[in-house]
Amino acid sequence: MPDDISDVAAATGASVAAAKATLRRRALAVRDALAETERVARSEAIHARLEALDAWHRAGTLCTYVGIRSEVATLPLLADALATGRRVAVPACEGEVLRLVHLDSLDELTPARFGLLEPAPEVCLLEGRTCAVEAVDLFVVPGVAFDRAGGRLGFGRGYYDRLLAGARPDAVRVGLAFEAQLVERVPTDPYDVPMDLVITEAAVHRRG
């Protein structure tokens, strides 16, 4: 992506919030510009890198977002995990927080606000479907932009930062992105939760 937005922010005296907003617009434009065939092929390469990780195989319970629009797709990951009998949780918005719900089938997903796919309301009410954040061994997290040190920029609502703040210290946090979404440094606030790994179609970037 041209021009590191953090350098731009420093040069202009822009606030972190302004730098994030500028980077968000730029990164979304780059991601949206990818052709659908390219996104599909690159998503498949990202899936292969993720599923080759020891952390993926060790995770008894995993949580992944459900990819929409120009995001890295995750429905194939969900299908693979469910087919092998893994415990899989996906997020559902409840006010200002994300509730984690165990999924038994992709058929349980339904359109929700913000254009998301979430477990149907009746599924969320079923006994035993709520997943505690502390039970998750591996989180697969979306983002608008990332850096190679694990910095993540979301849509600015803070849903995932609030969720991941309650995760176990040993839980693995994995951000998925196309290589075009990487920048030299993501501007951050103290409450932003970094990723342990950022996986693109080209590489697995490890924090630290």
C-alpha positions in Angstrom: 0.0 0.0 0.0 1.5 3.4 -0.9 2.7 5.7 1.9 2.8 4.6 5.5 -0.1 6.4 7.1 1.7 6.6 10.4 4.4 8.6 8.8 1.8 10.9 7.3 0.2 11.4 10.7 3.5 12.3 12.2 4.4 14.7 9.4 1.1 16.5 9.6 0.5 16.4 13.4 -2.7 14.4 12.8 -4.3 12.7 15.8 -4.3 8.9 16.0 -8.0 9.0 15.3 -7.5 11.0 12.2 -4.6 8.8 11.1 -6.8 5.7 11.6 -9.7 7.2 9.6 -7.4 8.0 6.7 -5.8 4.6 6.8 -9.2 3.0 7.0 -10.5 4.7 3.9 -7.3 3.9 2.0 -7.1 0.2 3.0 -10.8 -0.4 2.3 -10.4 1.1 -1.2 -7.4 -1.2 -1.9 -9.2 -4.3 -0.6 -12.4 -3.5 -2.5 -10.4 -3.0 -5.7 -9.4 -6.6 -5.7 -11.3 -8.7 -8.3 -13.5 -11.4 -6.8 -11.5 -14.1 -8.5 -8.4 -12.7 -6.9 -10.0 -12.6 -3.4 -11.1 -16.2 -3.8 -7.7 -17.4 -4.8 -5.9 -15.4 -2.2 -8.3 -16.5 0.5 -7.6 -20.1 -0.3 -3.8 -19.5 0.0 -4.4 -17.8 3.4 -6.6 -20.8 4.6 -3.8 -23.2 3.6 -1.2 -21.2 5.7 -3.6 -21.0 8.7 -4.5 -24.7 8.6 -0.8 -25.7 8.4 -0.1 -24.1 11.8 0.4 -26.1 14.9 -1.8 -23.6 16.8 -4.7 -24.4 14.4 -4.4 -28.2 15.0 -3.9 -27.8 18.8 -7.0 -25.6 19.2 -9.8 -27.5 20.8 -12.2 -24.5 20.6 -11.7 -21.9 17.9 -13.5 -18.7 17.2 -13.6 -17.1 13.7 -15.4 -14.2 12.1 -17.7 -14.9 9.2 -16.2 -13.1 6.2 -18.4 -10.8 4.1 -18.0 -8.5 1.2 -14.3 -8.0 0.3 -12.9 -9.5 3.5 -10.8 -12.7 3.5 -13.4 -15.4 3.2 -13.9 -17.7 6.2 -16.8 -20.0 5.3 -14.5 -22.6 3.9 -12.5 -22.5 7.2 -15.7 -22.9 9.1 -16.8 -25.8 6.9 -13.4 -27.6 7.4 -13.4 -27.1 11.1 -17.0 -28.3 11.5 -16.3 -31.3 9.3 -13.6 -32.5 11.6 -15.7 -32.2 14.7 -14.0 -29.1 16.1 -15.7 -26.8 18.6 -16.4 -23.7 16.5 -17.7 -20.4 17.8 -18.7 -17.3 15.8 -19.6 -13.8 17.0 -23.0 -12.3 17.3 -23.5 -8.6 18.2 -25.4 -7.8 21.3 -25.5 -4.1 21.8 -21.8 -2.9 22.1 -20.4 -6.4 22.7 -19.8 -9.6 20.8 -21.4 -12.7 22.2 -19.8 -16.0 21.1 -22.1 -18.8 19.9 -21.2 -22.4 19.1 -22.1 -23.3 15.5 -23.2 -26.8 14.5 -23.8 -26.0 10.8 -23.3 -23.2 8.3 -27.1 -23.4 7.8 -27.5 -21.8 11.2 -26.1 -18.5 9.9 -28.5 -15.7 8.9 -28.1 -12.1 7.7 -27.8 -9.6 10.6 -27.1 -5.9 11.1 -24.1 -4.2 9.4 -24.6 -6.8 6.6 -23.0 -9.5 8.8 -23.8 -13.2 8.9 -24.5 -14.4 12.4 -26.2 -17.4 14.1 -29.9 -17.1 13.8 -31.6 -15.7 17.0 -33.3 -19.0 17.8 -29.9 -20.7 17.6 -28.4 -18.2 20.1 -31.2 -19.1 22.6 -30.5 -22.9 22.5 -29.1 -24.4 25.7 -25.3 -24.9 25.6 -24.6 -22.7 22.6 -23.0 -19.7 24.5 -19.2 -19.9 24.3 -17.2 -18.2 27.0 -14.3 -16.1 25.6 -12.0 -17.8 28.1 -12.8 -21.2 26.5 -11.4 -20.2 23.1 -7.9 -21.4 22.2 -7.5 -19.6 18.9 -9.2 -16.5 17.5 -9.4 -15.7 13.8 -9.9 -11.9 13.6 -10.9 -9.6 10.7 -9.3 -6.2 10.1 -9.2 -3.3 7.6 -5.4 -3.0 7.9 -2.5 -4.7 9.7 1.2 -4.4 10.2 3.8 -7.2 10.4 4.2 -6.6 14.2 0.6 -7.5 14.8 -1.0 -4.0 14.8 -4.6 -4.2 13.7 -7.0 -1.5 12.5 -10.7 -2.4 12.5 -13.8 -0.4 11.6 -13.5 1.8 14.7 -16.3 0.3 16.8 -14.0 -1.6 19.2 -16.0 -4.8 19.2 -13.0 -7.2 18.8 -10.8 -5.2 21.1 -13.4 -5.5 23.9 -13.8 -9.2 23.1 -10.1 -10.1 23.0 -9.4 -8.2 26.2 -11.1 -11.1 28.0 -9.2 -13.8 26.2 -6.8 -16.1 28.0 -3.2 -15.0 27.9 -2.2 -18.2 26.1 -5.0 -17.9 23.5 -3.6 -17.3 20.0 -4.9 -14.2 18.1 -4.7 -14.5 14.3 -5.5 -11.7 11.9 -6.3 -12.6 8.3 -5.6 -10.1 5.5 -4.6 -9.8 1.9 -1.0 -8.6 1.5 -2.3 -5.4 0.0 -3.8 -4.5 3.4 -0.4 -4.5 5.2 1.2 -1.2 6.1 4.5 -0.4 7.8 2.9 0.6 11.0 -0.7 0.8 12.1 -1.5 3.8 14.4 -2.7 2.4 17.7 -4.4 3.4 21.0 -3.6 1.8 24.4 -6.8 -0.3 24.2 -6.0 -1.8 20.8 -5.3 -5.5 21.1 -2.4 -6.8 18.9 -2.4 -10.0 16.9 0.0 -12.8 17.6 0.0 -13.7 13.9 -1.0 -11.9 10.8 -1.5 -14.3 7.8 -1.6 -13.2 4.2 -1.5 -15.1 1.0 2.3 -14.5 0.9 3.5 -15.1 4.5 2.8 -15.7 8.1 3.9 -12.6 10.1 4.7 -13.3 13.7 4.5 -10.6 16.4 7.9 -9.9 17.8 
